[in-house]
Amino acid sequence: MVKSGIYSHPNVYIEDHINRCIELLEFYIQENHLTDDDFIKALKTSLALHDFGKFTTYFQTYIKKEDIHIKDKRLKEHSLISGVYTFYCLRKFVDNKTYQAFSFVACKRHHTNPKAFADEFSIPKEDIDIIKKQIESIDEEKFNIFVENLKLSEDIKKQIYLKKEAFCNDIDNTIKGLMAFRRDFRKDVISNKCKYDLIDFIRFQYIYSLILDADKTEAGAKPFIPKRLEDISLDVVLNYKKKLSKNKVIDNLREEAFKDILSKSLDTDNKIYSITLPTGMGKTLIGLSIALKLRNQIRQKTDITPRIIYSLPYVSIIDQNAEVFKEVLENSFENVDSSILLKHHHLSEPCYEEFDFGTSRVLMEAWNSEIIVTTFVQLFNTMVSYLNSSSRRFNKLSNAIVIIDEVQALPTKYWKLIRDVVKVLSETLNTYFIFMTATQPYLVEDATELSQKEKYLDRLNRYNVYFDLTPKSIKDFLEGTDIESSKTYLFITNTIKSSKEFYRLLKEKYKDKEIGYLSTAITPNERRARIRGIKDGRYKLVVSTQLVEAGVDIDFDVVYRDFAPMDSLNQSAGRCNRNMEKTGEFRIVNLIDENGKNYSEKIYDKILLNLTKEILKDKRMLSEKEFIMLIESYFKEVHKRISNDESSNIIEAIKLFKFDAEDGNSIRDFELIEKDRYKSDVFVEINDEAKEVWEEAKNIIKGLKSKKIDIFEAKENFEKLKAKFFDYVIHVDVSANKPRFDEELKMYIISKEELDDYYDKETGFGKDFKLIY
């Protein structure tokens, strides 16, 4: 093969890069309802031409690092002209104008984040002048040698050969064609009426994702050879379960539920399922088993092997579940590496098979695995993305089985958005969804339920629920509470301030008892140590904020919970007599501050609080079953009363392709978990290891400043340190007493020498000053 002599990357011929991208595309793309002929032509043409602008002498001078001064640095940029040439070519042989427009933006933004489409098609005169100069500098013969070398069908090659004179003569007309889209989108934005729908957003994201994934994987993970592990038998779970002890009553119920649900026949034409089982009934293994069963049925029927994407609300549960899955898989696979099981969240250290750090990060971020365990944030930011980095893995949703565990943790304000996106994904990309929870919110009405929850509720009597909603101060509540020495107690408050006050008073009253304390004011490292202590029976009394509601496997005889919405109350109840060894007590109280204000109103939506009060009105005592049935009534009412405004705003932004816009709503406004904007990151040197970690982070900055390492090495070194570093970081309000701010690491630091001024080793951040939470 005679090469074009043009480079896409240092010492890499552009045809080699693009051909490898095409091979990756063939591996990543899967059959679904979007992949019609025009879609495939547009996709392959876009991928082949996304680096068209690298053929300019300006870019080649830059990539070869030749010492030639270029007055206008924009001349070496390649993305915009690549998008323009792609659009020009597609107009000749792809009738679908939407695909023409999407391909232009996908090429234009393959290195950056997309903006509002009303602006994407606006090309200023100075940019047009740049494009014309760039075209003049391209060697037509070399480009056509490149095309001849591509592993594409002849009908596509025929349309993308370059005839410079024809392209130059048509450039103004091509720009007019792009500007016509600008007028259409602007008209839609002004009128708030759009001819596009969610399915069009899915089409764009799928094209964009496949181009990004192929390009980034080829450039950043060259040793990687794609592969799939098709055969993961359901036996991996069955063999693992044989090793589990079944000595308790709850174990027998879990086994019965497992067998009942696994015995259900699955219709692969149904795309949305739900599994509703009481807390502690083993949903994790049931969810994985159903996904494996469904995966094997789909493979036998269609010859397509779905990935399994298991999502959870909290990082702590992900680490926990991923470890369980690894143990399950190790029963059948000698080496459970990242190609089989991948854990992905913001603190995950890039590690993929035997590859180096940089390659591992590229492969991990694209979800190149059979089973991916990830957070709600990562999943839904992939489904509704405004970022290049998260859009890249969107294609992995095609034909995937997505498990959404603890679905009740999804914010009610986004129920409509999630419902609509799930529906379109299931219909267009053949994505399967399994929603799992103890009490299903009215999120997806047409899900196929696989469990018989009433059957198990009738036999569960783990706790009785007692209500005393008379407003009480913390002091009055404690004075009226008797502690039995034979029982264990968990007190869950709504704020850090109230938890600290309660903990102080409890210690004064029970000086002879070791009392545990949990809140986000203490470092994650210390929280884990205390949870281990609880499991080991070190503490008979524990005070905590609501961080124990989900994902913390602890068990108490008596649980007191400050008033909260019903779904939070239910999660707290799950910490009471979890293993069904005796009848526990779950007691709901109503705590007020020194001004007579409910602590619950400081953090929860008043509509949800009032609805909970209505449902619990005149209730004094309920069984576990009666309480859970009330929660179902609660979700029905929530469904009727919640505002869909925020969902509707994001859906409107999606239909208008407003990825990022200053004038009104944009997709960027979608935040599954709202950031506490009044809180700041604080690193706490609570022990010698923390001090060493901080010094290591500072040394990375020092090495960068002294030029001993470059920016890429610095980023890599911090990525490796990140998980350990954030083990000592808390996110708190520092307005009342600010520690020292480190300008280099852009966060507050409490050194070991300053601990006594800012940090209590028992209750965490905040000493001798008023906390605001």
C-alpha positions, -999 to 999 in steps of 0.1 A, spaced: 0 0 0 14 34 -10 8 57 19 -4 93 17 25 106 37 1 126 59 2 122 97 -27 122 120 -6 119 152 32 119 156 47 91 135 12 77 126 -1 78 90 -36 91 89 -49 61 69 -36 38 96 -54 58 123 -87 60 103 -86 23 93 -81 13 129 -110 36 138 -132 19 112 -123 -15 126 -132 -3 161 -165 11 148 -174 -22 133 -168 -38 167 -187 -12 187 -218 -6 165 -246 -30 171 -278 -37 153 -307 -16 166 -336 4 153 -315 34 145 -290 18 121 -307 23 88 -287 27 55 -285 65 57 -274 63 93 -246 39 85 -234 60 55 -234 92 76 -216 75 104 -188 59 84 -183 90 63 -181 111 94 -156 88 110 -135 86 78 -135 125 75 -134 136 111 -96 144 107 -99 158 71 -84 191 84 -52 174 93 -43 173 56 -36 211 57 1 221 55 -6 241 86 -15 210 107 13 189 92 38 216 101 24 216 136 24 178 140 60 175 127 71 203 150 87 221 121 99 255 131 77 275 108 58 305 122 21 305 115 6 339 121 -30 327 128 -30 297 151 -65 288 139 -51 277 106 -37 245 122 -71 236 138 -88 207 120 -122 201 135 -144 228 119 -131 222 83 -135 185 89 -172 191 98 -177 213 68 -162 188 43 -182 159 59 -214 180 54 -204 188 18 -199 151 10 -230 138 27 -252 163 8 -243 144 -23 -255 109 -13 -273 109 20 -309 122 17 -315 125 54 -308 161 63 -308 154 100 -279 130 96 -261 156 75 -265 182 104 -256 157 131 -225 146 113 -213 181 109 -215 188 147 -201 154 156 -170 161 135 -167 197 146 -169 188 183 -149 155 184 -123 173 207 -146 196 226 -181 198 241 -211 206 219 -228 239 223 -264 249 215 -272 238 180 -286 273 173 -250 285 176 -231 254 162 -242 262 126 -231 298 128 -198 302 110 -184 338 111 -168 353 80 -133 351 96 -138 314 100 -149 310 64 -117 328 53 -97 304 75 -114 274 59 -107 287 24 -70 291 32 -69 256 47 -85 241 15 -59 258 -7 -31 242 14 -44 206 10 -26 183 -14 -55 168 -34 -35 138 -46 -23 128 -12 -59 130 2 -72 108 -26 -44 83 -20 -56 83 16 -92 76 5 -81 48 -18 -64 32 12 -95 32 34 -113 1 44 -147 14 32 -171 4 5 -165 18 -30 -198 37 -30 -187 57 0 -152 62 -13 -166 75 -46 -184 103 -27 -156 115 -5 -127 117 -31 -115 154 -31 -119 176 -61 -105 208 -47 -118 231 -74 -154 217 -70 -152 220 -32 -138 256 -34 -165 266 -59 -192 251 -36 -179 263 -3 -202 294 -1 -232 272 -10 -221 246 17 -219 273 43 -254 286 33 -267 250 38 -252 250 73 -266 285 81 -301 272 71 -299 248 100 -289 277 122 -321 296 112 -342 265 118 -328 260 153 -330 296 162 -366 298 151 -373 267 172 -356 283 203 -375 316 199 -409 299 194 -401 271 219 -416 247 194 -392 221 179 -396 197 151 -371 174 168 -378 149 196 -360 127 221 -354 101 194 -334 127 174 -313 134 204 -306 97 208 -296 96 171 -272 124 174 -257 110 206 -252 76 190 -234 90 160 -213 113 182 -205 85 207 -194 60 181 -170 86 164 -156 97 198 -152 61 211 -134 48 180 -112 79 177 -102 81 214 -97 43 217 -75 42 186 -54 72 196 -52 65 233 -52 26 235 -33 14 205 -23 -20 220 -60 -27 227 -77 -55 207 -114 -56 213 -129 -88 225 -161 -100 241 -167 -127 266 -200 -141 255 -205 -170 278 -212 -160 314 -235 -187 327 -261 -182 354 -242 -210 372 -216 -185 384 -242 -172 408 -257 -206 417 -222 -219 426 -215 -189 447 -247 -192 466 -240 -228 476 -211 -214 497 -234 -190 516 -246 -199 550 -284 -204 555 -288 -205 592 -313 -177 597 -350 -174 589 -342 -145 566 -318 -167 546 -346 -191 538 -368 -163 526 -340 -149 505 -335 -183 489 -372 -186 482 -374 -152 466 -343 -160 445 -358 -192 431 -392 -176 425 -379 -147 405 -354 -169 386 -381 -193 376 -401 -165 358 -401 -168 320 -386 -137 303 -400 -123 271 -371 -105 253 -397 -83 235 -403 -67 269 -376 -41 276 -385 -28 310 -387 -50 342 -390 -43 379 -381 -63 410 -398 -51 441 -386 -69 473 -384 -58 509 -350 -45 522 -326 -73 530 -340 -99 506 -309 -102 485 -318 -80 455 -281 -77 445 -276 -113 436 -312 -116 422 -306 -86 399 -273 -100 386 -289 -134 380 -319 -121 361 -296 -99 340 -274 -130 332 -305 -150 323 -319 -123 301 -284 -118 285 -282 -155 275 -317 -155 261 -310 -124 240 -278 -139 228 -295 -172 218 -323 -153 200 -304 -125 182 -267 -135 184 -261 -101 202 -244 -103 236 -256 -75 259 -234 -58 284 -247 -55 319 -246 -21 335 -254 -22 372 -260 13 387 -263 23 423 -267 57 441 -236 58 462 -199 51 457 -197 31 490 -223 6 477 -205 3 443 -173 -8 460 -193 -33 481 -213 -48 452 -183 -49 428 -164 -70 454 -194 -94 457 -196 -97 419 -159 -104 417 -163 -132 443 -192 -146 422 -172 -146 390 -141 -161 405 -160 -193 409 -158 -197 371 -130 -175 359 -94 -178 369 -87 -141 362 -116 -117 367 -100 -86 350 -115 -54 338 -126 -69 305 -151 -90 325 -159 -67 355 -153 -30 357 -159 -6 386 -164 30 375 -169 61 396 -151 94 400 -126 79 425 -119 47 405 -82 42 398 -77 34 361 -67 -3 359 -74 -24 328 -58 -58 323 -20 -55 318 -22 -20 302 -4 11 314 -22 39 332 -30 60 302 -44 31 281 -63 18 311 -80 52 317 -91 53 280 -106 18 282 -122 22 316 -140 55 307 -155 38 277 -170 9 297 -151 -18 277 -164 -46 299 -191 -73 302 -203 -61 336 -200 -25 346 -208 -14 382 -212 24 383 -231 52 400 -264 68 391 -245 100 382 -222 82 357 -251 63 342 -276 93 338 -248 117 328 -242 92 300 -278 90 290 -283 128 291 -249 142 284 -236 176 275 -199 165 278 -177 150 252 -162 126 278 -195 111 289 -211 111 255 -183 88 244 -197 58 262 -233 64 251 -230 37 225 -225 11 252 -261 15 261 -271 -1 228 -286 -36 235 -273 -33 271 -291 -46 302 -292 -16 327 -300 -24 363 -311 6 384 -308 -5 420 -323 16 449 -344 34 423 -363 53 450 -331 74 455 -336 91 421 -348 127 426 -386 131 421 -381 162 400 -364 141 373 -389 112 372 -405 124 340 -372 130 323 -359 96 333 -392 79 323 -392 95 289 -355 88 281 -357 52 293 -387 47 271 -370 60 240 -337 42 246 -356 9 251 -375 14 218 -346 27 197 -313 12 210 -329 -21 223 -318 -11 258 -332 -33 286 -339 -18 320 -344 -36 354 -356 -13 382 -350 -26 417 -362 -14 451 -380 -22 482 -408 1 472 -412 11 436 -419 47 430 -443 55 401 -414 60 377 -422 35 350 -458 24 349 -454 -3 322 -426 -23 337 -430 -61 339 -429 -70 377 -409 -102 384 -415 -105 421 -445 -113 444 -436 -88 472 -469 -94 490 -459 -131 495 -428 -120 514 -444 -91 532 -469 -114 548 -441 -134 563 -419 -105 574 -423 -91 609 -389 -77 615 -400 -45 633 -430 -25 645 -432 12 637 -441 36 664 -449 73 658 -446 102 682 -447 134 661 -451 158 690 -423 184 685 -395 179 710 -361 195 716 -332 171 715 -328 174 752 -365 167 760 -364 137 736 -334 122 753 -347 127 788 -379 108 778 -360 79 762 -350 48 781 -321 27 770 -322 -10 778 -288 -25 783 -297 -57 764 -305 -39 732 -286 -20 705 -297 15 694 -293 37 663 -304 73 664 -307 90 630 -309 128 628 -314 151 599 -285 175 602 -249 174 614 -256 201 639 -284 181 655 -264 148 654 -235 165 673 -258 180 699 -275 146 704 -242 128 706 -229 152 733 -260 149 754 -261 111 750 -224 108 761 -232 129 792 -261 107 801 -244 74 794 -208 80 805 -201 43 809 -210 33 773 -189 35 742 -210 55 717 -204 55 679 -208 86 657 -213 88 620 -217 118 597 -201 134 566 -182 158 589 -158 129 596 -134 116 570 -145 87 548 -115 67 561 -127 71 597 -164 65 587 -154 31 573 -135 22 605 -165 30 626 -189 10 605 -165 -20 609 -167 -13 646 -205 -13 646 -205 -47 627 -180 -61 652 -203 -51 681 -181 -24 695 -209 1 699 -243 -5 715 -254 31 709 -248 49 676 -257 84 665 -257 91 628 -271 114 601 -291 99 572 -259 87 555 -267 52 569 -300 50 550 -288 30 521 -257 9 514 -246 6 550 -252 -30 561 -256 -25 598 -283 -39 621 -299 -26 654 -326 -37 677 -341 -2 680 -338 26 655 -350 62 663 -354 84 632 -361 122 631 -390 129 609 -384 128 571 -403 119 539 -417 84 537 -390 70 514 -362 81 537 -381 67 567 -383 33 549 -346 33 542 -339 40 578 -362 12 589 -340 -12 568 -313 -8 596 -337 -23 622 -336 -61 628 -322 -65 593 -315 -102 598 -350 -110 613 -336 -125 645 -363 -109 667 -389 -81 665 -373 -47 664 -386 -12 671 -385 16 645 -395 48 662 -402 81 644 -399 113 663 -401 150 655 -371 170 666 -370 209 667 -341 233 672 -338 261 698 -361 283 678 -388 257 675 -381 249 639 -382 213 626 -348 200 616 -366 181 588 -376 214 571 -340 224 568 -331 197 543 -363 181 528 -389 193 504 -419 207 523 -444 191 498 -429 156 506 -429 163 543 -465 175 544 -476 145 523 -459 122 548 -476 139 577 -510 134 559 -503 97 554 -492 92 590 -519 113 605 -534 96 636 -511 66 633 -495 53 665 -482 18 656 -479 -2 624 -464 -36 615 -436 -37 589 -461 -48 562 -486 -20 570 -458 5 570 -445 -6 535 -481 -5 521 -484 31 533 -452 39 514 -468 27 482 -497 51 489 -471 78 494 -455 72 460 -489 73 443 -495 107 458 -460 119 450 -466 110 414 -497 131 414 -483 161 432 -447 165 420 -438 193 397 -425 182 363 -411 217 356 -374 208 359 -378 176 339 -398 195 312 -371 222 311 -344 196 304 -366 177 279 -372 210 261 -334 217 260 -328 182 246 -353 187 218 -337 221 210 -302 205 213 -292 232 238 -262 214 253 -248 245 269 -264 279 266 -264 312 284 -299 322 274 -323 299 294 -324 262 301 -297 238 287 -288 202 291 -259 213 313 -285 222 339 -293 186 345 -277 176 379 -288 143 392 -273 152 426 -273 189 434 -240 203 446 -239 219 480 -226 252 467 -221 266 502 -198 238 512 -161 234 505 -136 205 503 -113 202 533 -84 178 536 -79 166 571 -45 153 582 -61 130 608 -32 105 609 3 99 596 -10 83 563 -31 114 556 -1 136 561 20 115 537 -8 116 511 -10 154 513 27 157 509 26 134 479 0 155 463 21 186 470 52 170 455 33 164 423 26 201 421 63 208 430 75 184 403 53 201 377 65 236 386 101 226 385 94 209 351 107 175 364 74 161 352 50 174 325 12 181 329 3 146 316 26 129 342 12 151 369 -24 142 360 -15 105 359 3 107 393 -27 124 409 -52 99 393 -32 71 410 -33 90 443 -69 102 440 -88 75 458 -65 76 488 -64 114 488 -102 118 489 -103 93 518 -93 123 539 -115 149 523 -147 162 538 -173 185 522 -184 210 548 -195 246 554 -164 265 565 -180 300 567 -179 301 605 -143 292 609 -121 288 578 -90 266 579 -60 275 558 -66 275 520 -40 259 498 -38 278 465 -20 250 447 -45 222 454 -75 246 456 -89 233 489 -87 239 526 -63 220 547 -63 211 584 -28 200 592 -21 175 621 -8 205 641 -41 224 636 -65 195 643 -75 208 678 -86 241 663 -109 227 636 -116 190 640 -129 169 668 -117 133 666 -151 120 677 -175 143 657 -154 157 630 -152 192 615 -165 220 637 -152 229 672 -164 257 694 -182 276 667 -217 275 653 -223 250 625 -247 260 597 -263 230 580 
